[in-house]
């Protein structure tokens, strides 16, 4: 409720209820306190959002500078600054997507696989079906760091997780079916995955997950 409106309502109640003023005074104080707390909470949330916006903006500047430079000496300072702003964002909002993905990238560039994987997992904790996407993200980290054995293990985990779910489910899920083919393609079987996606496209026409995955594999297959 607007503070000014609350004051008008409270005043009118006091004027019209002089005979029962003592009875209602505690209720009025309670309502007034509730409104004040609500407004303070709104102001706090707005301030937090503004702070996060500013931190993300600063991080974005350093992110661009990091990826526009080839000099490792300069990147050290820039990575420190980038990491600082993302960590400050997470102190306010521990689920902030920009900060989590940013820190994942920072630790990939620092060649710290353990930390990169840690933040990659956090990205998907509150994401619908996130557990099925996480291993593909972890695969990408290991692949970028030339950790072939760990990358392969992540792919196999992802394939097994989705396959087991699809076996035990009575309903076909086009999103997971297409995601499974993306895992299979990453595992070196692009032609097999592409052919399966074409079948799925006929079975589930105009499904966005299938169509998007087909576009990705088509780009890789024919580039």
C-alpha positions as CSV (number, residue, x, y, z in Angstrom):
1,X,0.0,0.0,0.0
2,X,1.1,3.5,-0.8
3,X,2.3,5.3,2.4
4,X,0.3,8.5,1.7
5,X,-2.8,6.4,1.1
6,X,-2.3,4.5,4.3
7,X,-2.0,7.8,6.3
8,X,-5.3,9.0,4.8
9,X,-7.1,5.8,5.6
10,X,-5.7,5.7,9.2
11,X,-6.7,9.3,9.8
12,X,-10.2,8.8,8.6
13,X,-10.5,5.7,10.8
14,X,-9.4,7.7,13.9
15,X,-11.8,10.6,13.1
16,X,-14.8,8.3,12.6
17,X,-14.0,6.0,15.6
18,X,-13.2,8.4,18.4
19,X,-15.2,6.4,20.9
20,X,-13.2,3.3,20.2
21,X,-9.9,4.9,19.7
22,X,-8.0,2.9,22.4
23,X,-9.4,-0.4,21.0
24,X,-8.1,0.2,17.5
25,X,-4.8,2.1,18.2
26,X,-2.7,-1.0,18.5
27,X,-4.2,-2.4,15.2
28,X,-3.3,0.9,13.5
29,X,0.2,0.8,14.8
30,X,0.6,-2.7,13.6
31,X,-0.7,-1.9,10.1
32,X,1.6,1.1,10.0
33,X,4.6,-1.0,10.9
34,X,3.6,-3.6,8.3
35,X,3.5,-1.0,5.6
36,X,6.8,0.5,6.7
37,X,8.5,-3.0,6.7
38,X,7.0,-3.7,3.3
39,X,8.3,-0.5,1.8
40,X,11.7,-1.0,3.3
41,X,11.8,-4.5,1.9
42,X,10.9,-3.2,-1.5
43,X,13.6,-0.5,-1.3
44,X,16.1,-3.1,-0.2
45,X,15.3,-5.4,-3.1
46,X,15.5,-2.5,-5.5
47,X,18.9,-1.5,-4.1
48,X,20.1,-5.0,-4.5
49,X,19.0,-5.2,-8.1
50,X,20.7,-1.9,-8.9
51,X,23.9,-3.1,-7.2
52,X,23.8,-6.4,-9.1
53,X,23.2,-4.5,-12.4
54,X,26.3,-2.3,-11.7
55,X,28.5,-5.3,-10.7
56,X,27.4,-7.2,-13.8
57,X,28.1,-4.1,-16.0
58,X,31.6,-3.8,-14.5
59,X,32.2,-7.5,-15.0
60,X,31.1,-7.3,-18.6
61,X,33.7,-4.6,-19.3
62,X,36.5,-6.8,-17.9
63,X,35.1,-9.9,-19.7
64,X,35.4,-8.2,-23.0
65,X,38.9,-7.0,-22.3
66,X,40.0,-10.5,-21.2
67,X,38.8,-12.1,-24.4
68,X,40.2,-9.3,-26.6
69,X,43.8,-9.8,-25.3
70,X,46.3,-12.5,-26.1
71,X,48.9,-11.3,-23.6
72,X,48.9,-13.6,-20.5
73,X,50.5,-11.0,-18.3
74,X,47.7,-8.5,-18.9
75,X,45.0,-11.2,-18.4
76,X,46.1,-11.9,-14.9
77,X,45.0,-8.6,-13.6
78,X,41.9,-8.5,-15.7
79,X,40.9,-12.0,-14.5
80,X,41.3,-10.9,-10.9
81,X,39.0,-8.0,-11.5
82,X,36.5,-10.1,-13.3
83,X,36.5,-12.7,-10.6
84,X,36.1,-10.0,-7.9
85,X,32.9,-8.5,-9.5
86,X,31.3,-11.9,-10.0
87,X,32.0,-13.0,-6.5
88,X,30.6,-9.7,-5.1
89,X,27.4,-10.4,-7.1
90,X,27.1,-13.9,-5.6
91,X,27.3,-12.4,-2.1
92,X,24.0,-10.7,-2.9
93,X,22.4,-13.3,-5.1
94,X,24.0,-16.8,-4.9
95,X,22.0,-18.0,-7.9
96,X,22.9,-15.2,-10.3
97,X,23.3,-16.7,-13.7
98,X,25.7,-14.1,-15.1
99,X,28.1,-14.4,-12.1
100,X,28.0,-18.2,-12.1
101,X,28.8,-18.5,-15.8
102,X,31.4,-15.8,-15.5
103,X,33.2,-17.6,-12.7
104,X,33.0,-20.8,-14.6
105,X,34.8,-19.1,-17.5
106,X,37.3,-17.4,-15.2
107,X,38.4,-20.8,-13.8
108,X,38.6,-22.4,-17.2
109,X,41.0,-19.6,-18.2
110,X,42.9,-20.2,-15.0
111,X,43.0,-23.9,-15.9
112,X,41.4,-24.8,-12.6
113,X,39.0,-27.6,-13.7
114,X,37.7,-28.3,-10.2
115,X,36.5,-24.8,-9.6
116,X,35.1,-24.5,-13.1
117,X,33.1,-27.6,-12.7
118,X,31.9,-26.4,-9.2
119,X,30.4,-23.3,-10.7
120,X,29.1,-25.2,-13.7
121,X,27.1,-27.5,-11.4
122,X,25.7,-24.5,-9.5
123,X,24.3,-23.0,-12.8
124,X,22.0,-26.0,-13.2
125,X,20.9,-26.6,-9.6
126,X,17.7,-24.5,-10.0
127,X,17.3,-25.1,-13.7
128,X,14.4,-27.4,-15.0
129,X,16.0,-30.7,-16.0
130,X,19.3,-29.2,-15.1
131,X,20.8,-32.5,-14.0
132,X,20.5,-33.7,-17.6
133,X,22.3,-30.7,-19.0
134,X,25.1,-30.4,-16.4
135,X,27.3,-33.3,-17.7
136,X,27.4,-31.7,-21.1
137,X,28.6,-28.4,-19.6
138,X,31.2,-30.3,-17.6
139,X,32.3,-32.1,-20.7
140,X,32.8,-28.8,-22.4
141,X,35.1,-27.6,-19.5
142,X,37.2,-30.7,-19.6
143,X,37.4,-30.6,-23.4
144,X,38.6,-27.0,-23.3
145,X,41.3,-28.0,-20.8
146,X,42.4,-31.0,-22.9
147,X,41.3,-33.4,-20.2
148,X,40.1,-36.1,-22.6
149,X,39.5,-38.9,-20.1
150,X,37.4,-36.7,-17.8
151,X,35.5,-35.3,-20.7
152,X,34.6,-38.8,-21.9
153,X,33.5,-39.8,-18.5
154,X,31.1,-36.8,-18.3
155,X,29.6,-37.7,-21.7
156,X,29.0,-41.3,-20.6
157,X,27.4,-40.1,-17.4
158,X,25.1,-37.8,-19.2
159,X,24.1,-40.5,-21.8
160,X,23.4,-43.0,-19.0
161,X,21.4,-40.5,-16.9
162,X,19.1,-39.6,-19.8
163,X,18.8,-43.1,-21.2
164,X,17.8,-44.5,-17.8
165,X,15.2,-41.7,-17.4
166,X,13.7,-42.3,-20.8
167,X,13.6,-46.1,-20.2
168,X,11.7,-45.7,-16.9
169,X,9.3,-43.0,-18.2
170,X,6.0,-43.7,-19.7
171,X,6.0,-40.4,-21.6
172,X,8.4,-39.5,-24.4
173,X,10.1,-36.2,-23.8
174,X,11.3,-34.5,-27.0
175,X,13.6,-32.2,-25.0
176,X,15.5,-35.1,-23.4
177,X,15.4,-37.1,-26.6
178,X,17.1,-34.3,-28.5
179,X,19.5,-33.6,-25.7
180,X,20.6,-37.3,-25.8
181,X,21.4,-37.0,-29.5
182,X,23.6,-33.9,-28.6
183,X,25.5,-36.1,-26.2
184,X,25.9,-38.8,-28.7
185,X,27.1,-36.3,-31.3
186,X,29.7,-35.0,-28.9
187,X,30.8,-38.6,-28.4
188,X,31.9,-38.7,-32.0
189,X,28.7,-40.1,-33.7
190,X,27.4,-37.0,-35.4
191,X,25.9,-38.9,-38.4
192,X,24.0,-41.3,-36.1
193,X,22.7,-38.4,-33.9
194,X,21.7,-36.3,-36.9
195,X,19.8,-39.2,-38.5
196,X,17.9,-39.9,-35.2
197,X,17.0,-36.2,-34.9
198,X,15.5,-36.2,-38.4
199,X,13.3,-39.1,-37.3
200,X,12.3,-37.3,-34.1
201,X,11.5,-34.2,-36.2
202,X,8.9,-36.2,-38.2
203,X,7.5,-37.7,-35.0
204,X,7.3,-34.4,-33.1
205,X,6.9,-31.7,-35.9
206,X,8.0,-28.1,-35.1
207,X,9.4,-29.0,-31.7
208,X,11.8,-26.2,-30.7
209,X,14.2,-28.5,-28.9
210,X,14.6,-30.9,-31.8
211,X,14.8,-28.1,-34.4
212,X,17.5,-26.2,-32.4
213,X,19.5,-29.4,-31.9
214,X,19.3,-30.1,-35.6
215,X,20.6,-26.6,-36.4
216,X,23.5,-27.1,-34.1
217,X,24.5,-30.5,-35.6
218,X,23.9,-29.2,-39.1
219,X,26.4,-26.4,-38.5
220,X,29.0,-28.9,-37.2
221,X,28.2,-31.6,-39.8
222,X,28.5,-29.4,-42.8
223,X,30.9,-26.6,-41.8
